[in-house]
Amino acid sequence: MNIALSPELEKLLAEKVERGEIQSADKLVELALTFYFDYAAGAMDEQEFRETQAAIDEAREQSRRGEALAAKRVFEELRAKHGIPR
């Protein structure tokens, strides 16, 4: 299958491959289409949606109660945990 892209998209794609951010144009298209079809098909079922919404609601309540952490601190902790330099 051949796919035609605009010159702008072709340039962006070539730059991403050249920098090693993606393996290949084919792989990116495959990932993008997989994501699209999962999203379009409603990959999240009703139960998962309710659980996600409940988790979001709980996080908001924790924030209102002053139990939230500053984003800066969270990212610092994640970088330290996973050995990611600043």
N, C-alpha and C positions, 0 to 999 in steps of 0.2 A: 504494500500500500504506500502510495506517495501522498504527502501532505504539503500543501503550499502555505507558507507563512509570509507575513508582511516583512519587508526588509528590516524594519525596526526590531521585530521579534527574532528574526534570524541573527541579527547582530548581538542582541542580548544573550541569546542562547549560546552562540559561539564564544562569547566572553566568559560565560559561566563554565563551559566545558574547558576552555583554555586555562582558567584559574583553578580548575580542579574542584569546583563547587558541586558539580554534578558529573556523573560517569560519562554520559553521552546524551545526545539529543533524544535518541530513542527511549532511553530510560526515563528521562523527564516527561516525555509525552505519555509513557505508560503509567507513571505515577500520577500525573495530572488526570488522566482519564479514569484511573481507578478511584481516585478521590472524588471526581465528579459523579461517577456512577454510584458510588456508595452514598454520597450526599443526596443525589437525585432520587435514589431508591429508598431514602429514609432509613439509613443504616442503624440509627438509634431507635430502638423499639420504645413503646409507650412506658414500660417499667423503667428502663434506663433513663428516659427523659424525666420522669417523676423523681427518680433518685438524684439526678443531676440538679434539678430545680430545688429539691430539698437541701442539698449541700450548699447551693448558692444562697438560699434563704438563711441557713444557719450561719454561714460566713458573714452575711450582712448583720445579723443579730449580734454576733461576736464583736464585730466592728463597732456597733452602736454601744455595746457594753464596755468598750475600751480595751478589748482583748486582742485586737488586731496588731500585727507587726508591721513596721514600716517596710515598704518595698525594698528600700536600700539594704536593710538588714537581711531580708529574705534572700536577695540576690547574693549578698556577701556570703551567707551561710551555704547557699547552693554552690557557689564557686569554690569555696573551701572544701566542701564535701566531695566534689567531683574533680578537684585539682585543676580548676580552670583559672588561669591567671587573669588579672584585670585587663 
